């Protein structure tokens, strides 16, 4: 869901990128807000569920899943819609900027 929402936002933004490139910080903020809202709601809903890893491991698992999904999307887009490859590349760049979460020393 998170990757799909990012795709939708970026695809809509592409129509206006040349006319107003100052949207980039707002686009990234919107994507961050949507991700955070979605993940907080998911965490609240699945609290204490046996299939959800405990913190801080769940952050690492989530990051790894999103990274894997974005890599798959890059491969897919390059093979089927090369003009769209920038969408998952944007996601990879954001994920790498966020860096993989690491377990705290207490874990």
C-alpha positions as CSV (number, residue, x, y, z in Angstrom):
1,X,0.0,0.0,0.0
2,X,2.8,2.4,0.9
3,X,4.6,2.0,-2.4
4,X,1.3,2.3,-4.3
5,X,0.5,5.6,-2.5
6,X,4.0,6.9,-3.4
7,X,3.5,5.9,-7.0
8,X,0.2,7.8,-7.1
9,X,1.6,11.0,-5.6
10,X,4.7,11.0,-7.8
11,X,2.8,10.2,-11.0
12,X,0.4,13.1,-10.3
13,X,3.4,15.4,-9.4
14,X,5.1,14.6,-12.7
15,X,2.4,16.5,-14.6
16,X,3.5,19.7,-12.7
17,X,7.2,19.1,-12.1
18,X,8.4,21.3,-14.9
19,X,6.1,24.2,-14.2
20,X,6.7,24.2,-10.4
21,X,9.8,22.3,-9.3
22,X,9.5,23.8,-5.8
23,X,6.9,21.1,-5.1
24,X,9.6,18.6,-4.4
25,X,9.9,19.3,-0.6
26,X,6.1,19.2,-0.3
27,X,5.8,16.0,-2.2
28,X,8.4,14.3,0.0
29,X,6.6,15.7,3.1
30,X,3.3,14.3,1.9
31,X,4.8,10.9,1.2
32,X,6.3,10.9,4.7
33,X,3.1,12.0,6.3
34,X,1.1,9.3,4.4
35,X,3.6,6.6,5.3
36,X,3.7,7.6,9.0
37,X,-0.1,7.8,9.2
38,X,-0.6,4.4,7.5
39,X,2.1,2.7,9.6
40,X,0.8,4.2,12.9
41,X,-2.7,3.0,12.1
42,X,-1.3,-0.4,11.2
43,X,0.7,-0.6,14.4
44,X,-2.3,0.4,16.5
45,X,-4.5,-2.2,14.8
46,X,-2.0,-5.0,15.1
47,X,-0.7,-4.2,18.5
48,X,0.3,-7.4,20.3
49,X,-0.5,-9.5,17.2
50,X,1.8,-12.6,17.1
51,X,2.7,-12.1,13.5
52,X,4.2,-8.7,14.1
53,X,7.9,-8.6,15.2
54,X,8.6,-6.7,18.4
55,X,10.3,-3.3,18.3
56,X,12.9,-2.5,17.2
57,X,13.0,-5.5,14.8
58,X,9.7,-4.5,13.1
59,X,11.4,-1.3,11.8
60,X,14.2,-3.3,10.2
61,X,11.7,-5.8,8.7
62,X,9.6,-3.1,7.3
63,X,12.5,-1.2,5.8
64,X,13.8,-4.5,4.3
65,X,10.4,-5.2,2.8
66,X,10.0,-1.8,1.4
67,X,13.5,-1.9,-0.1
68,X,12.9,-5.3,-1.6
69,X,9.6,-4.1,-3.1
70,X,11.2,-1.0,-4.6
71,X,14.0,-3.1,-6.1
72,X,11.3,-5.4,-7.7
73,X,9.5,-2.3,-9.0
74,X,12.7,-0.9,-10.6
75,X,13.2,-4.2,-12.4
76,X,9.6,-4.4,-13.5
77,X,9.5,-0.8,-14.8
78,X,12.8,-1.2,-16.7
79,X,11.4,-4.3,-18.4
80,X,7.8,-3.0,-19.1
81,X,7.6,0.7,-18.7
82,X,11.1,2.3,-18.8
83,X,9.7,5.8,-18.7
84,X,8.3,5.0,-15.3
85,X,11.5,3.7,-13.7
86,X,12.1,7.0,-12.0
87,X,9.1,6.3,-9.7
88,X,10.6,3.3,-7.8
89,X,14.1,4.9,-8.1
90,X,12.7,7.9,-6.1
91,X,11.5,5.4,-3.5
92,X,14.9,3.7,-3.3
93,X,16.6,7.0,-2.9
94,X,14.3,7.9,-0.1
95,X,14.8,4.5,1.6
96,X,18.5,4.7,1.3
97,X,18.4,8.3,2.7
98,X,16.5,6.9,5.7
99,X,19.0,4.1,6.0
100,X,18.2,0.7,7.4
101,X,17.1,0.9,11.0
102,X,19.5,-0.9,13.4
103,X,18.6,-2.6,16.6
104,X,19.2,-0.6,19.7
105,X,22.1,-1.8,22.0
106,X,19.5,-2.9,24.5
107,X,18.0,-5.4,22.0
